[in-house]
Amino acid sequence: MIKEVIVVEGKKDAEAVLRAADAQCIITYGYTLPYAVIEQIRRAKDQRGVIILTDPDYAGEQIRRRINRLVPGCKHAFLTSEEATAHNDIGVERASTETIYNALSRVRTENYINRTEFTCEDLTKHGLVGQGGAAEKRNQVGKILGIGYANAKQFLRRLNMYGVTREEFYKALNE
């Protein structure tokens, strides 16, 4: 049983999460995020904690950011595009039960302290930016670290924001 409430975009996403874990879900029904849904997320965060698991696409990222801004202190779980794509469609509902379970087991909490453990130099030094194959390498490292895929700027932000340690980073690079 997952203690936190999982926030997803749609009904089918919730069904997929419930196949993967014994959990409770809140459905946003897209980007609109009515006041009642935000209040439901706030109550859940205060009482049990919240894990945001949105689709790995532009709309999903926008929903994640909006919830995070309106209800600070939520936890985050990420799926990569390849994990959540089937039949030319992307979404949490397209991911396998095992993939969803794994994403929920690698939850990250946003750190609101201005942390600069990692810099652009780290990304360059380890081939995560400015080289052929850098995007794929970021995708794989992000998957291992549980911070999802992002462009170089966003990837750097996530490394620092989600409190990734040097040890975790190097271990992920070696994998």
Secondary structure as the mmCIF struct_conf table of DSSP 4:
data_model
#
loop_
_struct_conf.conf_type_id
_struct_conf.id
_struct_conf.beg_label_comp_id
_struct_conf.beg_label_asym_id
_struct_conf.beg_label_seq_id
_struct_conf.end_label_comp_id
_struct_conf.end_label_asym_id
_struct_conf.end_label_seq_id
BEND BEND1 LYS A 3 GLU A 4
STRN STRN1 VAL A 5 VAL A 8
BEND BEND2 GLU A 9 GLY A 10
HELX_RH_AL_P HELX_RH_AL_P1 LYS A 11 ALA A 20
BEND BEND3 ALA A 21 ASP A 22
STRN STRN2 GLN A 24 ILE A 27
BEND BEND4 GLY A 30 GLY A 30
TURN_TY1_P TURN_TY1_P1 TYR A 31 THR A 32
HELX_RH_AL_P HELX_RH_AL_P2 TYR A 35 GLN A 47
TURN_TY1_P TURN_TY1_P2 ARG A 48 ARG A 48
STRN STRN3 VAL A 50 ILE A 52
BEND BEND5 PRO A 56 ASP A 57
HELX_RH_AL_P HELX_RH_AL_P3 TYR A 58 LEU A 70
BEND BEND6 VAL A 71 VAL A 71
TURN_TY1_P TURN_TY1_P3 PRO A 72 GLY A 73
STRN STRN4 LYS A 75 HIS A 76
TURN_TY1_P TURN_TY1_P4 SER A 81 ALA A 84
STRN STRN5 THR A 85 ALA A 86
TURN_TY1_P TURN_TY1_P5 HIS A 87 ASN A 88
STRN STRN6 ASP A 89 ILE A 90
BEND BEND7 GLY A 91 GLY A 91
HELX_RH_3T_P HELX_RH_3T_P1 VAL A 92 ARG A 94
BEND BEND8 ALA A 95 ALA A 95
HELX_RH_AL_P HELX_RH_AL_P4 THR A 97 SER A 105
TURN_TY1_P TURN_TY1_P6 ARG A 106 ARG A 106
STRN STRN7 ARG A 108 THR A 109
BEND BEND9 ILE A 113 ILE A 113
BEND BEND10 GLU A 117 GLU A 117
HELX_RH_AL_P HELX_RH_AL_P5 CYS A 120 LYS A 125
TURN_TY1_P TURN_TY1_P7 HIS A 126 GLY A 127
BEND BEND11 LEU A 128 GLN A 131
TURN_TY1_P TURN_TY1_P8 GLY A 132 GLY A 133
HELX_RH_AL_P HELX_RH_AL_P6 ALA A 134 LEU A 145
TURN_TY1_P TURN_TY1_P9 GLY A 146 GLY A 146
BEND BEND12 ILE A 147 ILE A 147
HELX_RH_AL_P HELX_RH_AL_P7 ALA A 152 MET A 161
TURN_TY1_P TURN_TY1_P10 TYR A 162 GLY A 163
HELX_RH_AL_P HELX_RH_AL_P8 ARG A 166 ASN A 174
#
